[in-house]
Amino acid sequence: MPADLVLAGITDEAAHDLPTQIEVLAELGWPAIELRTIGGRAVADLTDDQFAAAATALADSGLRVICLDSRIGDWARPITADFEQDLAELDVLARRARSIGTRYLRIMSYPNDGLSDHDWRTAVVTRIKVLTRRAEAAGVTLLHENCSGWAGTGAARMLELLDEVASPALKLLFDTGNGVAHGYDGFDLLGDIAGHVEHVHVKDADADGFTIPGEGTARVADCVKLLRANGYRGAWSLEPHLALRPHEPGELAAGAMTSFLAAGRAMAELLR
């Protein structure tokens, strides 16, 4: 295992409560966590006291927080949604990120909601420029994920977004399994953006759904080789989607921790 390898996990896919999320990473022996929800609540929706308690628990466990996952521009917030909620969420998460020593916030680029392609693009670029300038002033970096939104499934649009915004506070997040889930070739897309990737989510999938990393058709091992060949030195964060139905509320499937551990061990093997 490379000495500088950073393995992490989006552990609300193993358990809702933070003690069990910490426990699963301890069992894997990993040093870092990516926070999305605690107790079923988004990080930005926690009270200050709740977040402070979580930060203390994480510090006591020795875990480093590598990223906070926002809902900005995601599947539930199309381009016609109230932009003020995104600005408010960014302000909260930027403050919380600084307090725990992380600089990354995950975002997406707004699904369409009846606009023409031209108007959709214009609105997305306008919003993300505003968000990025605010992030830059706050000392955090936005990571755009290849998922929901205008720039979610095409390399050309991702690169165009980076060029239009033109800020060091906007980078790309590549998810290895999103291509299979959303109907495009993720490995092919990665070939065009690999040099711009700042953070990686690891998952795998096939025609029947999400799988253990390495067992699907997302070419995860090939993605790892390509990223490393392009100088990637960031974290590898597990988001297996084995115990929950993405984009739907509800309880985790039975055996969530067990399936997360299995996916984590498989991911670690792929990264050796």
Secondary structure, DSSP 8 states (H G I E B T S, - for coil): --TT--EEE-GGGT-SSHHHHHHHHHHHT--EEEESEETTEEGGGS-HHHHHHHHHHHHHHT-EEEEEE--TTSTTS-TTS-HHHHHHHHHHHHHHHHHHT--EEEEEE---SS--HHHHHHHHHHHHHHHHHHHHHHT-EEEEEEEEETTSS-HHHHHHHHHHH--TTEEEEEETTHHHHHTS-HHHHHHHHGGGEEEEEE-EEETTEEESTTSSSS-HHHHHHHHHHTT--S-EEE---SSS-TT--S---TTHHHHHHHHHHHHHHHT-
